[in-house]
Amino acid sequence: MPQLNPNPWFAILVFSWLIFLTIIPTKILSHTTPNEPSQMSEEKHKTEPWDWPW
């Protein structure tokens, strides 16, 4: 049964994972975001107690 012969398919599997783990992540990580994140202001919000009407 030829589908049980692992010779060609194992090499294809190894080479495809080698490409996925080496070439593709470097291409993806080389892209930069168009808007760099900026620091949020650290000012405290002034809270006031709520007077309940009853």
Rosetta blueprint (number, residue, H / E / L):
1 M L
2 P H
3 Q H
4 L H
5 N L
6 P L
7 N H
8 P H
9 W H
10 F H
11 A H
12 I H
13 L H
14 V H
15 F H
16 S H
17 W H
18 L H
19 I H
20 F H
21 L H
22 T H
23 I H
24 I H
25 P H
26 T H
27 K H
28 I H
29 L H
30 S L
31 H L
32 T L
33 T L
34 P L
35 N L
36 E L
37 P L
38 S L
39 Q L
40 M L
41 S L
42 E L
43 E L
44 K L
45 H L
46 K L
47 T L
48 E L
49 P L
50 W L
51 D L
52 W L
53 P L
54 W L
